[in-house]
């Protein structure tokens, strides 16, 4: 039988020896101000540079983690929840208590998640930004990336169900108040003990654009191009 060589046999350097890390995500938007306000409130991202046409925001030592561009010609999306493209970005808290405290902080300001899921390796709350993009706020259920990666790779549970059960975050708040520790709360959530009263049928975010266009029909014209310079 012929020898089946690996990819490295003919190409000794099929990828960089030092791999790059994910640095930032960039969004096209028609309202930089609304997006800056949302990401500052929900994720603690503050602008390093902020203008009407663009903003670059960070919440750590990087020069930016989210970029927002309001470029001429940008139009509203059509059927955003069912269009191909970015579904969501994700941000992670180091501990369960920080994560749940953040839910309470946002809830008290009228911002609640669209859907909450215990994926097994993470417990995740999904919010929607002003443009209808998803934002996942998660905590690692194992508190250790190596262990959660191994669970995703090896567990029968994840091979059978990559989504996991929904949960009502208020039931988690009550469980913690009753003295349950994070591991027990996660175990019960993943077993489906904290289901919301009315689980969501679709794992999609609402489309804000029809209402925005109805309120301001000029949005359909897109971001205007700057006027051409006139000859003197």
C-alpha positions in Angstrom: 0.0 0.0 0.0 1.3 3.5 -0.7 2.4 5.5 2.3 0.0 8.3 3.2 2.2 11.2 4.2 1.2 14.0 6.6 0.7 17.6 5.6 4.1 18.3 7.0 5.9 15.9 4.6 5.8 18.2 1.5 5.2 21.4 3.3 7.3 21.6 6.5 5.8 25.0 7.5 2.1 24.8 6.8 1.3 27.4 9.4 3.2 30.0 11.4 5.5 28.6 14.1 4.1 31.3 16.4 0.4 31.6 15.9 -1.4 34.9 16.2 -4.0 35.6 18.9 -7.5 37.0 18.2 -7.1 40.8 18.8 -10.4 42.6 17.9 -13.7 42.6 16.0 -14.8 45.4 13.8 -18.4 46.3 13.1 -20.0 48.5 10.5 -22.7 50.6 12.1 -24.9 53.6 11.4 -24.9 54.9 14.9 -21.4 55.0 16.6 -22.7 56.8 19.7 -25.4 54.2 20.5 -22.9 51.3 20.0 -20.2 53.0 22.2 -22.8 53.5 25.0 -23.9 49.9 24.8 -20.4 48.3 24.8 -19.2 50.6 27.6 -22.2 49.7 29.8 -22.3 46.0 29.1 -18.7 45.1 28.6 -16.7 48.0 30.2 -15.2 48.9 26.8 -14.1 52.5 26.7 -13.0 54.4 23.6 -9.4 55.1 22.9 -10.4 57.2 19.9 -14.0 58.4 19.5 -15.5 60.3 16.6 -18.8 60.5 14.7 -17.6 58.2 12.0 -15.6 55.7 14.0 -14.5 54.5 17.5 -11.9 52.1 18.8 -12.7 50.6 22.3 -10.8 48.5 24.8 -11.4 47.1 28.3 -7.8 45.7 28.9 -4.2 46.5 27.9 -4.8 46.2 24.2 -5.1 49.4 22.1 -8.6 48.2 21.1 -10.8 45.1 21.2 -13.9 46.5 19.3 -13.8 48.8 16.4 -16.9 50.7 15.1 -17.0 52.2 11.6 -19.7 54.5 10.2 -18.5 54.5 6.6 -20.2 56.3 3.7 -22.6 54.0 1.9 -23.3 51.7 4.9 -26.9 50.5 4.7 -29.2 48.8 7.2 -29.0 45.0 7.0 -31.9 43.0 5.7 -33.4 40.2 7.9 -30.5 40.5 10.3 -31.3 37.5 12.5 -31.2 35.1 9.5 -28.4 36.6 7.4 -25.0 35.0 7.1 -22.3 36.7 9.0 -21.3 37.4 12.5 -23.6 35.9 15.1 -22.0 37.3 18.3 -18.8 38.3 20.1 -18.1 36.9 23.6 -16.6 38.3 26.8 -15.6 36.2 29.8 -15.6 36.8 33.5 -13.0 35.1 35.7 -15.4 33.9 38.4 -19.1 32.9 38.6 -19.8 35.6 41.2 -18.4 38.4 39.0 -20.5 37.0 36.1 -23.7 36.8 38.1 -23.1 40.2 39.7 -22.8 41.7 36.2 -26.2 40.3 35.3 -27.7 42.0 38.3 -26.0 45.3 37.5 -27.3 45.3 34.0 -30.8 44.0 35.0 -31.1 46.9 37.4 -30.5 49.3 34.5 -33.1 47.6 32.4 -30.8 45.5 30.2 -31.6 41.8 30.2 -30.3 38.9 28.2 -32.2 37.6 25.2 -31.3 34.0 26.0 -29.3 32.2 28.6 -27.6 28.8 28.0 -25.5 26.4 30.0 -23.3 25.0 27.3 -21.5 22.6 29.6 -18.1 24.2 29.3 -19.5 27.7 29.9 -22.6 29.4 31.4 -23.6 32.1 28.9 -25.9 35.0 28.8 -26.6 36.5 25.4 -27.5 40.2 24.9 -28.3 42.1 21.7 -26.5 45.4 20.9 -28.4 48.3 19.2 -27.6 47.0 15.7 -28.9 43.5 16.5 -25.5 41.8 17.0 -25.2 39.3 19.8 -22.9 39.7 22.8 -22.2 36.7 24.9 -21.2 37.3 28.6 -19.8 34.0 29.9 -18.0 32.3 32.7 -16.0 29.1 32.3 -17.8 26.3 34.1 -14.6 24.6 35.0 -12.6 27.7 35.9 -9.8 26.2 33.8 -9.5 26.5 30.0 -7.6 23.2 29.8 -10.3 21.3 31.5 -13.2 23.0 29.6 -11.3 22.3 26.3 -10.8 18.7 27.2 -14.6 18.4 28.1 -15.6 19.8 24.7 -13.2 17.4 22.9 -13.9 14.2 24.9 -17.4 14.3 26.4 -20.3 12.4 25.0 -22.6 15.2 26.3 -21.1 17.8 24.0 -21.0 15.5 21.0 -24.8 15.0 21.5 -25.8 18.5 22.3 -23.6 21.6 21.6 -26.2 24.1 22.9 -27.3 22.9 26.3 -30.4 23.8 28.4 -31.7 27.3 28.8 -31.8 28.8 32.3 -33.6 31.7 34.0 -30.8 33.9 35.6 -33.2 35.0 38.4 -33.3 31.3 39.5 -29.5 31.4 39.7 -29.6 34.6 41.8 -32.0 32.9 44.1 -29.9 29.7 44.3 -26.8 31.7 45.3 -28.8 33.6 47.9 -29.9 30.2 49.3 -26.2 29.2 49.8 -25.5 27.0 46.8 -22.0 27.2 45.4 -21.1 27.9 41.7 -20.4 24.2 40.9 -23.7 23.1 42.3 -25.6 25.8 40.5 -23.9 24.9 37.2 -24.6 21.2 37.8 -28.3 21.9 38.3 -28.5 24.4 35.4 -26.9 21.9 33.0 -29.4 19.3 34.3 -32.2 21.6 33.3 -33.4 22.5 36.8 -33.5 26.2 36.2 -35.4 26.4 32.9 -37.2 29.7 32.2 -41.0 29.6 32.5 -41.3 30.1 28.7 -38.1 28.8 26.9 -37.2 30.5 23.7 -38.1 28.5 20.6 -35.4 30.2 18.4 -31.8 31.0 19.3 -31.9 34.2 17.4 -31.8 37.9 18.4 -34.6 40.3 17.6 -34.2 42.4 14.5 -34.2 46.1 15.5 -34.0 47.5 12.0 -37.7 47.5 10.9 -38.7 49.6 13.9 -35.7 51.9 13.4 -36.4 52.4 9.7 -40.1 53.1 10.5 -39.1 55.8 12.9 -36.5 57.2 10.5 -37.1 56.2 6.8 -34.0 58.1 5.8 -31.9 55.3 7.2 -32.6 53.3 4.0 -30.6 55.9 2.1 -27.5 54.8 4.0 -24.7 56.8 5.5 -24.2 59.8 3.1 -21.0 60.3 1.2 -19.2 63.6 1.9 -19.9 66.4 -0.6 -17.4 66.5 -3.5 -15.1 69.6 -3.3 -16.1 72.3 -5.6 -13.6 74.0 -8.0 -12.9 77.6 -7.0 
